[in-house]
């Protein structure tokens, strides 16, 4: 049975990853090299120096091993493309931090995404979990762009909720389930309650719930204050999709909650 691994093509590299370059490990990582077998699979994520975002290169099959004495990482794998998009997929670190299983190893100040994929020595360290494999595989699925469509549809639902009266929204909130349903649509996403978002924004009155300053700008489409609704206990960690478990934050404070 083949195993699924993860490997990082990081900022010490001077060019983007290509299949032909294979993947290398140092002599200190020989124990990894000897464990990985032909037919094992590996997801490769890259982020070169000065790049603003991480990219998913694709899923590859290990077809062989070879030694290249002059290379910085002489223990090399031959790779064959399994599921590789025409263009590397830009990854949303914030969204994936919510979706991925909670990772306790690594720098506690890092996002959950970075703890999964950027920790020292994480490449080929161990087979990845089924949940992580499904999330990465879904991103490579032909319809992975549907995530953006889901976000757009949800924003429309929030607008509709905002257009309702506060009394009607309260009645809907009282009847709404506290634990949101999830759907598997290329990746697992929570079907958040738009009434929760609308109510939290309504109560905030345009003021960030953390730094207590006004929203930094207004939305072009309707002139409303731009704040982001943050779940105090993340949904991925069992948090409730309720007004009580949510707060409206300015973008800076929202990022601070996830990355600070």
C-alpha positions in Angstrom: 0.0 0.0 0.0 1.4 3.4 -1.0 1.7 6.2 1.6 1.1 9.9 1.1 3.7 12.4 2.2 4.2 16.2 2.1 7.3 18.1 1.0 8.2 21.8 1.1 10.1 23.7 -1.7 11.1 26.6 0.4 12.9 30.0 0.2 16.4 28.5 0.1 15.6 27.5 -3.5 16.3 30.0 -6.3 13.7 28.7 -8.8 10.2 27.4 -8.8 9.7 23.6 -8.4 9.5 21.4 -11.5 9.0 17.7 -11.8 12.3 17.2 -13.6 14.4 18.4 -10.6 13.0 15.7 -8.4 13.2 16.2 -4.6 16.3 15.9 -2.4 17.0 15.2 1.3 20.2 15.7 3.2 22.4 12.9 4.6 21.0 13.7 8.0 17.6 12.7 6.7 18.7 9.3 5.4 16.2 7.6 7.6 13.4 9.3 5.7 15.0 8.6 2.4 15.2 4.9 3.1 11.6 4.7 4.4 10.0 6.2 1.3 9.3 3.6 -1.4 8.5 3.7 -5.1 4.7 4.2 -5.6 4.5 6.4 -2.5 2.9 9.8 -3.2 3.9 13.3 -2.2 2.2 16.7 -2.2 4.6 19.6 -2.8 4.0 23.1 -1.6 6.3 25.9 -2.5 7.1 29.5 -1.4 10.3 31.1 -2.6 11.9 34.1 -1.0 9.9 37.3 -1.5 6.8 35.4 -2.7 3.7 36.7 -0.9 1.8 33.4 -0.8 2.2 29.6 -0.7 1.4 27.5 -3.8 0.4 23.9 -4.2 2.4 22.5 -7.0 0.6 19.1 -7.2 0.6 15.5 -6.3 3.6 13.3 -7.5 4.5 9.7 -7.4 7.9 8.5 -6.2 9.2 6.3 -9.0 12.8 5.8 -7.8 15.7 6.9 -5.7 19.2 8.1 -6.7 22.3 9.7 -5.2 23.7 12.9 -6.5 27.0 13.6 -4.5 27.5 17.2 -5.7 24.0 18.4 -4.7 23.3 20.1 -1.4 20.7 17.4 -0.8 22.2 14.4 -2.4 19.6 11.8 -1.5 17.1 12.3 -4.4 13.7 11.0 -5.5 12.6 10.6 -9.1 9.1 12.0 -9.3 6.2 11.5 -11.8 3.2 13.8 -12.1 0.0 12.3 -10.7 -2.3 15.3 -10.3 -0.6 18.5 -11.4 -2.5 21.7 -12.5 -1.4 23.8 -15.4 -0.5 26.5 -12.9 0.3 26.1 -9.3 -2.6 26.8 -7.0 -2.3 29.8 -4.7 -3.2 28.8 -1.2 -5.3 30.9 1.3 -3.4 30.4 4.5 -6.2 31.8 6.7 -8.9 29.5 5.2 -6.7 26.4 5.3 -5.7 27.1 8.9 -9.5 26.8 9.7 -10.0 23.6 7.6 -6.9 21.7 8.6 -6.8 19.5 11.8 -5.3 21.4 14.7 -1.5 20.9 14.8 0.2 21.4 18.1 3.8 20.9 17.0 5.8 23.8 15.7 6.1 27.5 16.5 3.0 28.5 18.6 3.0 31.9 17.0 2.5 30.4 13.5 -0.8 29.8 11.8 -2.2 26.3 11.9 -1.3 26.1 8.2 2.4 26.9 8.8 2.6 24.4 11.7 1.4 21.7 9.3 3.7 22.6 6.4 6.6 24.8 7.4 8.0 23.2 10.5 11.7 22.3 10.5 12.2 18.8 8.9 8.5 18.3 8.1 9.2 17.1 4.5 8.7 13.4 4.3 8.7 13.2 8.1 5.7 10.9 8.3 2.7 10.0 6.1 0.0 12.7 6.3 -3.4 12.1 7.8 -6.4 11.1 5.7 -8.0 14.5 6.5 -5.0 16.5 5.3 -4.8 14.3 2.2 -8.4 14.8 1.3 -8.1 18.6 1.7 -5.0 18.8 -0.5 -6.5 16.4 -3.0 -9.7 18.5 -3.2 -7.7 21.6 -4.0 -6.3 19.8 -7.0 -9.7 18.7 -8.2 -10.9 20.3 -11.5 -13.6 22.2 -9.7 -11.5 23.4 -6.8 -12.3 27.1 -7.8 -15.8 26.4 -6.5 -14.5 27.6 -3.1 -14.6 31.2 -4.3 -18.1 30.6 -5.6 -19.2 29.4 -2.2 -17.7 32.5 -0.6 -19.6 34.7 -3.0 -22.9 32.9 -2.4 -22.4 33.2 1.3 -21.8 37.0 1.0 -25.1 37.3 -0.9 -26.8 35.4 1.9 -25.3 37.8 4.5 -26.6 40.8 2.5 -30.1 39.2 2.4 -29.9 38.7 6.1 -28.9 42.3 6.6 -31.9 43.5 4.6 -34.2 41.7 7.0 -35.4 43.4 10.1 -33.5 42.9 13.4 -36.7 41.2 14.8 -36.9 38.7 11.9 -33.2 37.9 12.2 -33.6 37.3 15.9 -36.4 34.8 15.3 -34.3 33.0 12.7 -31.3 32.9 15.1 -33.4 31.4 17.9 -34.4 28.5 15.5 -31.0 28.1 13.9 -28.7 25.1 14.9 -25.7 26.1 17.0 -23.4 23.6 15.3 -23.2 24.3 11.6 -23.5 21.6 9.0 -20.5 20.9 6.8 -20.5 20.1 3.1 -17.8 18.3 1.1 -17.4 20.4 -2.1 -13.8 19.9 -3.2 -12.9 20.6 0.4 -14.9 20.4 3.6 -16.4 23.8 4.4 -18.7 24.9 7.2 -22.1 26.2 6.1 -22.0 29.3 8.2 -25.1 31.0 9.3 -25.4 34.3 7.4 -27.7 35.7 10.2 -24.9 35.3 12.7 -22.6 37.4 10.5 -25.2 40.0 9.8 -26.1 40.3 13.5 -22.5 40.5 14.6 -21.9 43.3 12.1 -25.1 45.0 13.1 -24.1 45.0 16.8 -20.6 46.2 16.0 -21.9 49.5 14.5 -18.7 49.8 12.4 -16.3 49.5 15.4 -13.7 46.8 15.7 -14.4 44.6 18.7 -10.7 44.3 19.5 -8.9 47.6 19.0 -12.2 49.6 19.3 -11.4 51.8 16.3 -13.7 52.4 13.4 -13.6 50.1 10.4 -10.6 51.1 8.2 -12.7 51.7 5.1 -16.1 51.1 3.6 -17.3 48.6 1.1 -17.3 49.8 -2.5 -20.6 48.0 -3.3 -22.7 49.5 -0.5 -20.7 51.9 1.6 -21.0 49.7 4.8 -18.1 49.6 7.3 -15.6 46.8 6.4 -15.2 44.5 9.3 -14.6 40.7 9.3 -16.5 38.3 11.5 -14.2 36.0 13.5 -15.2 33.0 15.5 -13.7 33.2 19.0 -13.4 29.4 19.2 -12.7 28.3 15.6 -15.4 26.1 14.0 -12.7 23.6 13.0 -12.0 23.2 16.8 -15.7 22.6 17.7 -16.7 26.2 18.1 -20.4 27.1 17.8 -21.6 29.2 14.9 -23.4 31.7 17.2 -23.5 35.4 17.8 -22.0 34.7 21.3 -19.0 32.9 19.7 -18.3 35.6 17.1 -16.8 39.1 17.0 -16.5 41.8 14.3 -12.8 42.7 13.7 -10.9 45.0 11.5 -8.6 43.2 9.0 -5.5 43.9 11.1 -7.0 42.5 14.3 -8.5 39.5 12.5 -5.0 38.6 11.2 -3.6 39.1 14.6 -6.1 36.7 16.1 -4.9 34.0 13.6 -1.2 34.8 13.2 -0.2 37.0 16.2 
